[in-house]
Amino acid sequence: MTQRQPWEDGIGNKGLWTTVQTGPSFLLDRVSHRNDALWAQIVEARKLLIEKALAWRAAALRDGWSSHPTYQCEPEQRAFSLNRNGFHVQGLARPSTKDTGGSGEITCWGPDGLHIAVGEIYDWAAIRAGMTTCAYCHKIGVPTERVGFAGRCCAGCLPDMRKVIETPGWTA
């Protein structure tokens, strides 16, 4: 097990599937087998993330955020969008099924459309501070600019991150 980051299960999926080629056709002659013991670990770890996503949503609602379903075909408790003062959050709290391991996560963007990393415990002050936090060097209280699709970067990191992320053929 690796060191767990916020909104990750800390297990990963390496070793989850074993695929055997049974004939000449790459698409038609393959059989995959799931490692059920690892699957059970992933499902159990993700239950905690689902609980945290629901608790995060409940705390945000108590703090004045508005909520609506992200998708018309899915209950709001499982896929929700939150808004407050131009900030936007999308959250998932999908339980596992026989085919999926479940999912619990929160993703946030500021009024400028750039990503803000959020922890597993709701913190409005930290979300606002995320507007001036570089996602790469983690400096706090600095002006940030767009890098890549919605990355948030300080002026010091910007040239290097543009080289890494905005490779030839990339367009904003």
Beta strands, then each sheet from edge to edge (+ up, - down):
strand 1: 17-21
strand 2: 30-34
strand 3: 66-69
strand 4: 79-84
strand 5: 87-94
strand 6: 103-109
strand 7: 115-116
strand 8: 144-147
strand 9: 151-154
sheet 1: 1+ 2-
sheet 2: 3+ 4- 5+ 6- 7+
sheet 3: 8+ 9-
end
